[in-house]
Amino acid sequence: MGSTPISQNLKPVSNGFPFTAVVGMEDLQLALILAAVSPAIGGVLIRGEKGTAKSTAVRALTEILPAVDVLEGCRFSCDPTNPDPTCPDGPHPADNSSHPRPARLVELPVGATEDRVLGSLHLERALSEGVTVYEPGLLAAAHRGLLYVDEVNLLHDHLVDVLLDAAAMGRATVERDGVSITHPARFVLVGTMNPEEGELRPQLLDRFGLTVDVVASRDPAVRVEVMRARLTYEADPAAFVTKYAGPQAELSERIVKAQSRLADVILTDAALRQIAEICASFDVDGMRADLVTARTAVAHAAWSGRTVVEVEDVRAAAKLALPHRKRRNPFDAPGLDDEQLEQAIQNSTPPDPDPDDDPDGGPDGGPDNNPDGGPDAGPDDGGPDNGRPDDGDSAGESNADDPTLSPTNADSDKPAENSGSALPGPAPTGQVAASSAPYKARLLTIDSAGPGVAGRRSRALTEVGRVVGDRPRVGRESGRPHLLATIRTAAPHQHARGRTGPGLAVRGSDVRLGVREGREGNLVLFCVDASGSMGTKRRMSEVKTAIVSLLLDAYQRRDKVGLVTFAGAEATVALPPTGSVETAVRRLESLPTGGRTPLAEGLMKASDVLRIAAIRDPRRRPLLVLVTDGRATSGDKAFAKAKQAAGWLAQQGIASVVVDCEPRRGVRLGLSAELAADLGAEYLDLGEVAAGNLVRAVTDRSAA
C-alpha cells in the first residue's frame, strides 16, 4: 500500500493522514530522510502523544527508499558489489546472481527475546552433527533496511543496548557456549514512544542520533482536514495513492541523489569549529553530540543539493541532534531553546570582513558600536537577555524567597499558598508545599527471588543474569539453552536411539533452558498521607523531598510507580501504575494537604490498585510504601480500622515499608510503628530514607 511523506514543497499526506495536523511533523520527516541518506547518523527517536501518526510516518518511509540489490540465497542481504567476507552464508562466489528487492521494514515487538533479536544457534544440530547452524534474527532481516521499535521505552534495557550497539557498529555478534558468529547489520533504527508511559534512561537516549517531538494540532480546521483526508483514503485507497505517486517518485529520486552526493560534501574546519562551540554552549556530555551533529549537517547539505556544509545545515542538524542530550536531571524533559541555539550560532559564526570598512572599526576610528546589525539591535530584539533569566533576573530572585527551595529556610512552618491540584477528581482544598533537591535514597528490596521482570532492584528469576539452574523447554520456546543439562538429559538415550557415529542423538525434548537469577523491576506504590496533620509547609516539603528521592531511585532501577493519596473523607488514585516516573513527580508536586486522615481508606485503596495491577502484570512484584504519621482521624475507631486494613494487606503477602512522618520534637505517639508491625513492614523514620551504610531488605511474606 502506497504512502506519501513530505519534503519541501510537497503536500504532506500519508495513508490519508495530513501531516500538517501534527506539530513537529516536518522535523520528523526531515529526520527520517536524513537518517535514510546517512545511516551513520544513528537512527531517530520519535516522542509524542498517542494518535500523532508516529507509526504512519515511519512506515511511509519504506515507500520512498530505493530498492536494494541482494545476492541470491543469502539470508543476510549481502550487496553483490561488495559481499561481506564474514557473512555466515559465505563465501559467496564471484558469479553469484543477484536480484533487487524493496527496502524492508522489520518491526521488533516489545516482548521479543534476545535470541529473537540477535538470532540463535541450532543446538540439536550442533550436538548431533557437530556443525554450527545459525538461525538469523531480526537484526539480520533488517540489514540494509529499517528496524522499527514501537514503544521503545517499554523495551528491556539490555535489548535496547543490543540494538544501539548493532546500529553504531554496523554488525551483530552472537556468542553462545564458546561459539561466536558475526554478520553485517546496517540499518536505520527508528523508535517511537509516548513519554506518558515513561522515558528512556539518559544513557540510552543519548545513543539515538536524532530526536523529534510531535504534538497533535488543537486547531479545529486542521483536525477537520485530517478526518476528510482519512475518509477519502478509506473510500478509495488506490486512487488516493495514485494521486501522490508523482511527488513520491520525485522524493525517492531525491534521496538517491543525496546518497550519491554524500561522499562529496565538504565539512570545513570553520563548520567543525562552529559545531563544537554550539555543543559546548549547551553543556552536553561526551563527544557523541558533536559527531552526530557533524554527520547530520553533512547529510542535510547533501539533501539540499550542496557540496559544502553551510550555517543552515548546522542549524538544522543541531535542532535534531541536541534536544535529548541537554538533560541535566532525569526528570527534565528533552527540549531545545531556539533563542539559545540562535545565540550560540551567532556567537560561533565569525563576522564577514568588509573591505570597504575602515580597518580600525567605525567611522570615528573606534570599534563598531553595533556589530550585530541595525540600530535597534539589543536585548529587546532577541539578544541574550530576552526572555531568559540570568543570575540577577527577577525569576531567580522570586525563587530565592521560597523557603521550600532553600535549605537555610527549611524550618519555616508558615502555610503555603494553594496553587491548585493536577490530581484527578475533585481537588482538595489546602496548602501546596514544594520539594527540595532530591538526595540518594536508601535501597528498598523484596527479600526473595521469585519470578520477576528484568530491572535493577530486587533479586529475581529473570531472562538475564547468572545461571542458577535449568528447566525443560516448552514446545518451541526460545531462550538460552543450558548446554551441560541438555547433554546430561540426552546421554542416557543414545543406545536406544541407535547412535553409532560421533555426536549425540539429540531431540527437541532433551533441550534444557537455563534458569537465571538477576535483578527485577518492581511496582512501587506510594500511599501518601495528605491530611491536615501533614500540613505544615516544612514537614510536607520534607515528605515530598523524600518521596521524590525514592522516585528518582525507582527511575534509575526501571520500576513502575503509582500514587495513592488520602485526605478528607476519601482516598484517591492520583496516578495508576505507570512507567512514567516523571508524571508521578509532577502529580506529587501539585499535591495539596488538608482535612482529616482516612488512613484505612488509603490502605484499602492501595490494596485495590495492587490487585488490579497483579492481573495486568502478574510477573511484576509490588512494594507498598506507606508515608504517614499514623494519626487516623476520619470517623469512629479510625485507627482500629486502619490496623485492620493493615492486617488484611499483610495476609495478602504484600511487601511494604512504612515511612514515619511524625514530628521528631515533642510527644511521639508511635502509631506508624504499630502499623508497620500489623503490615509486617520495614519501619523507617523520615530521616532514614536517605542512603546509609545498610541495605534495607523488605521481607516478602508471600515467600513464607
Steps between C-alpha positions, in 0.01 A plus 500: 500500500649834399553803715635850448733667749589866467801681373525869442227624264313166508155451649536320833259207486563132579237226502233763533667681793589864425831554674429871541263388776798420721735762642858389441415263214716688249796459735413132531488448125831684460661286773382176338624609158841606634535166681419326171756711315769428761429199727822583690300773676372230735124486464202710606297506822146635463328624815136596503154446638283222366325552167761731343589281198839397634469145366338625179799720422748219565317250279463763229878533481536151348290613202761755393820313578675358192503124437818311591684231301562181702679175425288198422469262794666732751293531815693812598427709189864540398574765238610324177755775431661465844399176679599477865796260538378389845142428390385169656356402159831572326739496342295607202624407152590786271244393239211467745178651364315782668158659497346828622257505789305787660636668811393290795328621818558258788292556813636392836224417752537619859486142630780369275778292656871558447521183288220631278687827450857370457424155366586165655705186448326173407598301807367161383706507178806633678498203739388230257686603183782706642415797278425860588164595357399860560136602482489873413303741714332833443829689467596286200160556342536878546842520331493773231149598604302645793469358850195645675436471875162625614484599868879475525484639853322180609770275353739337748818702541732214398313466169522873436875475564524216247313701237701817550831313501412334169381831353824671601738220393311380193544139616327252728686238701353185654702311758362180648688224681838581349370556145517852354331617180499850356311643204431843350205690644485848352154646528312818580378463858174680575331494839170654605376564852234676703674694781195447723602132525850577621822644364806322373802517728735786401774248412270333247346827385845628409559200272227609258640735239199729458188571705174667401197593712158501331171636635154492342360832382224656711367701205149372411549584131811286485328212677217520246761465225628184669155340506419599143827364361478178697142435387602570141780248528274235651242550224754434220857422615627431147384837366640678802843339455498566124435868567836531674699248295684772306621704798594179679716388209671841496570472871649152460724620218616792711605263781704291253676813373574614856650160583728517197599860584576426866865401451573823309372739770779703663486565874727800545710575806281804565189281504668252734598785732144633492354158585743458790419844642124440474523165677721651770254786553223249577728320748437155352692200634760318294582531132209310342296818461778665298544198272129450439449872431786494249366192319150647494625831363679316218185299423289819501738668258481199267120497529490873419720453191813666641856372506617720789345509848351841576350668806144385422622140489655534844184667633274222369736234637518657846121521527475125446814373674516705821153518668528163675863550598467811715306334783684559826243335728318170432167680547582774248304478177707498180484826310703777340468874546488649148624837624794338676583308183490813287720681751748211495508503120548874500783481753672221307475667158799724420401839356554545130771761436389795290784643287324836477500551877771689684740239647473669838123442528235771487505831316661679794794264516360309797335161518165442337237573763247263349666192346175302496307698245264795495464784747219328691691179577522425869355291779141584400556352152599150595835570665640285776281665765169455316271275699774305673573577866862529605653523845334833564167436331180550692405138437799384697435756777141382543617144561751612758217615728330158500599320823433161343775564244767605747648262761572792733129582516379144542379565856219729388158368605301768319215361291556497127264663255259270322629464142235255389521131425565291194352189660196326354161555660404792722807685621531516880536848635818564692858611479756382246862460607789456258775242531867583539790350308481117506770288660624143462232281656545178692453189290181311587474145368277195519691225679423198282585396146164433339423532129525861395547752221859598422601815684748623760337468842422163662647155442280304260491225240524692172615461139846640573746432780705213634389141441364336815330193350321359198150408387338319205413693187128535432419432132717717273559753776797726433764567760861431589563124515685344790760294312615266777146431619394423141786253455424343836136452398583351159788274606301211654300453176788466252491119478122487468515761222749291302792739518799351314727790399635817653271757649190458710152393395314802637129561480300809573373355827860477626562875482523670839491876547705684758329646807662836573500719805538872453328816614137591448303818469217529750174691519565758771165633619514809721209545739538857627327674789385841375290592803516811713735338752763503224421857412786711631700616205830383648383146571318446171800636312719242676250227417483596134879521479527148644241364255663675203831344607336156508342571160841591360630168632202322337578675171860381508395145584236478223204455734138579438348743748155598620362760740204476740418796723256527787355810665160629609251216475643290217803354329587581138706323237708802399700292250428141392805273459715637220855502372497881489675601820504858368119509512507376859735785595269757339195357678683497831620859468141624451365298794322722755447412865207550735207332670470182705705181465307208343789259553297179468349621172848575368623149579196335343532717188864390475385139532258548210770656281741215569232237433423645155871546423566132579242401239648726233867430573524182710881469477569844653508467876370796706661700777266722703649816656265654759593859590305623805519616860245231590246741650174365357225755573221420253196350676457290815771252588699625203833360615351161581360484146841594364663218698239260364574614143872458564442146620304425183789621284742287701285193433526569127880473523565858387857610571488845654687784667361756744664843499413679825442874455417575865685811624828421670440758773241481775288201591518213248207258496677227303188413299694443177714239673183314601379507141835367383467208739147425373619519139809291569680794345843655530477813716696814411501844651478776240863588567608142421387512137837640402753236397709356783749223536239224523264373233147463632352168392124474515369156587280355230235331706369318194819291500437377853 
